Amino acid sequence: WYAAEVELHHDPAVESDGPIAGAFLAGVATAENEALRRAVPDYEFASCAVGVLGDNVTMRAVQSGTLPDGRSVASPVEVVFTVVGDEVTRMVARLDLEAMESLREAYQIGGFEIPAG
């Protein structure tokens, strides 16, 4: 459902912002999800709310779970997808970087590696 090229942005900005191949983005999203589920078996993507305004679909949720050392993690996330036709052409992810630190730790524990591409 990603376009061949997706304009990817984060707020605050990160090094990977800019145009990215849709297939590569899909691979990264899958690898991140698999790593989180390996490291955090009770991982949840909860309190999800979706809104639509024109070509933009906004998704808000909280990612949460328990790290192997027993610490609870919770990270709010908001992503605005711009949809043209039936493809996502742009994504803007608004992240709480402090809360994301624990999830980054979970990615490492779960063996996350950026897919080749």
C-alpha positions as CSV (number, residue, x, y, z in Angstrom):
1,W,0.0,0.0,0.0
2,Y,3.0,2.3,-0.1
3,A,3.8,4.1,-3.3
4,A,7.0,3.3,-5.2
5,E,8.5,6.3,-3.4
6,V,7.3,7.8,-0.1
7,E,8.2,11.2,1.3
8,L,9.1,10.2,4.9
9,H,9.4,12.8,7.7
10,H,9.6,12.7,11.5
11,D,8.9,15.4,14.1
12,P,11.5,16.0,15.4
13,A,13.5,15.4,12.2
14,V,15.8,12.4,11.9
15,E,18.6,11.5,9.5
16,S,16.5,9.2,7.4
17,D,13.9,11.8,6.5
18,G,13.3,12.4,2.8
19,P,12.2,10.2,-0.2
20,I,12.4,6.5,0.5
21,A,11.5,3.5,-1.6
22,G,8.0,2.2,-0.5
23,A,9.1,-1.4,-0.6
24,F,12.1,-0.6,1.6
25,L,9.8,1.3,4.1
26,A,7.5,-1.7,4.2
27,G,10.5,-4.0,5.0
28,V,11.7,-1.7,7.8
29,A,8.2,-1.5,9.3
30,T,7.9,-5.3,9.2
31,A,11.4,-5.9,10.7
32,E,10.7,-3.3,13.5
33,N,7.4,-5.0,14.4
34,E,8.9,-8.5,14.4
35,A,11.8,-7.3,16.7
36,L,9.4,-5.7,19.1
37,R,7.2,-8.8,19.3
38,R,10.3,-11.0,20.0
39,A,11.6,-8.6,22.7
40,V,8.3,-7.5,24.2
41,P,5.8,-10.5,24.1
42,D,3.1,-8.3,25.6
43,Y,3.6,-5.5,23.1
44,E,0.4,-3.6,22.4
45,F,-0.5,-0.9,19.9
46,A,-3.4,0.4,21.9
47,S,-5.7,3.4,22.3
48,C,-5.7,3.7,18.5
49,A,-7.7,6.6,17.0
50,V,-8.0,7.3,13.3
51,G,-9.1,10.5,11.6
52,V,-9.5,11.4,7.9
53,L,-9.2,15.0,6.5
54,G,-9.0,15.2,2.7
55,D,-6.0,13.0,1.5
56,N,-4.6,12.7,5.1
57,V,-5.3,9.9,7.4
58,T,-4.1,10.5,11.0
59,M,-3.4,7.6,13.3
60,R,-2.7,8.1,17.0
61,A,-1.9,5.3,19.4
62,V,0.3,4.2,22.3
63,Q,2.9,1.5,21.9
64,S,3.4,-0.3,25.2
65,G,4.7,-3.5,26.9
66,T,7.2,-4.9,29.3
67,L,10.9,-5.2,28.5
68,P,12.8,-8.4,29.4
69,D,14.2,-6.7,32.6
70,G,10.7,-6.0,33.8
71,R,10.5,-2.3,33.0
72,S,7.3,-1.1,31.5
73,V,7.5,1.0,28.4
74,A,4.8,3.3,26.8
75,S,5.4,5.5,23.8
76,P,2.7,7.7,22.2
77,V,2.9,7.9,18.4
78,E,1.0,10.0,15.8
79,V,1.4,9.3,12.1
80,V,-0.1,11.3,9.3
81,F,-0.4,9.3,6.0
82,T,-1.1,11.2,2.8
83,V,-3.0,8.9,0.5
84,V,-3.2,9.4,-3.3
85,G,-5.4,6.9,-5.0
86,D,-4.8,3.8,-3.0
87,E,-1.2,4.4,-2.1
88,V,0.6,6.2,0.8
89,T,2.8,8.9,-0.8
90,R,3.9,10.7,2.4
91,M,4.3,9.9,6.1
92,V,4.9,12.3,8.9
93,A,5.6,10.6,12.3
94,R,5.4,12.6,15.4
95,L,7.4,10.9,18.2
96,D,8.1,11.4,21.8
97,L,11.9,10.8,21.6
98,E,12.4,10.2,25.3
99,A,9.7,7.5,25.4
100,M,11.1,6.0,22.2
101,E,14.4,5.3,23.8
102,S,13.0,2.3,25.6
103,L,11.5,1.0,22.4
104,R,14.8,1.4,20.6
105,E,16.3,-0.8,23.3
106,A,13.6,-3.3,22.6
107,Y,14.4,-3.2,18.9
108,Q,18.0,-4.1,19.7
109,I,17.0,-6.9,22.1
110,G,14.7,-8.3,19.4
111,G,17.5,-8.3,16.9
112,F,16.2,-5.5,14.6
113,E,18.3,-4.9,11.6
114,I,17.5,-2.4,8.8
115,P,16.7,-4.6,5.7
116,A,19.0,-4.3,2.8
117,G,17.8,-2.1,0.1
